[in-house]
Amino acid sequence: MKTVVSVIGKDAVGIISEVSAVCSECNANILDITQSVLQDMFVMVMLTEIKDLNCSFADYSNKMKKLGEKKGLDIRVMHEDIFNSMHRI
């Protein structure tokens, strides 16, 4: 099972590091990552594999959300199947 993690907000040092730390803490494997800085806005999309999570999906998602709230970022975690269904024509 995979998830798509999106991160949007004002650019700051350490965003990738802190999001990656939550992945590591929950044993989510980062498969792919893309990020851009548009003027002062940081945008990142990360694909993670969660078959070996050491917590529930809800806990993983909540930890990302709390990190986002702490850092002033919008961080969302979505199952890959839901992401694909939303973008299928």
N, C-alpha and C positions, 0 to 999 in steps of 0.2 A: 504494500500500500504506500502511496506517495501523497505528499501535500505540496501545495503552492503557497509560499509565504511572500506576501507583498509588504514593502516598507516604503512609506512616503513621509517626507517632512523636511524641515530645515537641515541643511548639511552641518555635520559636526564630526569631530574626531571620534573614532571608536565605534561607530554604528555597526559596521560589519562584525567587528570583534564581539560586541555585546550580544548581537543576535546569534552569532555562531556559538557563543558560550551557552545560551539557552538550549540550542540544538544539542550540544555536547552533554549538558546536564541531563537532558531527557533521552539521550542515546538516539537522536535523530541524525541520520547520515545525510550530509549535504551532497547532492548529486550534481547540481549545476547552479550557477549563480550569475546574474548579470546586474550591473548597477551603472547608473549615470548620475552626474550632477548637472542640473540645468539651472544656470545662474547660481542661486544659493539653495536650490531644492534638490534633495537627495531622493532618488528613486531606485529601488532594488526589487528584483524578483528572484526567489530562491526555490529550487525544487529539492525536497527532502524525502528520504525514504524512512517510513516510520514503523516498519514491520517489527523492529526490535525495541520499540519504546519501553522505557522502564517506568512510565506513568501513563495515565489515561490520555486519550486524545484531547479531552476537555481540559485537563491540567496543562498539557503542552500549549494549547491555544491560549489559555488564561495567562500562563507565564509570559507569552509573547505580548499579549494585550497589556499586561501590567508594565512590562518593559517599555512599551510604546507610551503609556501614560506618564511614566517617570521621565522619559526623554522628550516628550512632546512630539511623538511620531504616531502615525497611523500604521499599526502592524496588524495584518490579518492573516489567518491560517485557514486554508480551505482544502478539503480532500480533492485530490486530482480528478476523481470521477465527477464531482459536482462542478469543478472548474470546467472540465471538458463539456459537460452537459449544457452549461450556461453559454458556451461559445460555439455550440454546434448549430449549424443552419439547417 
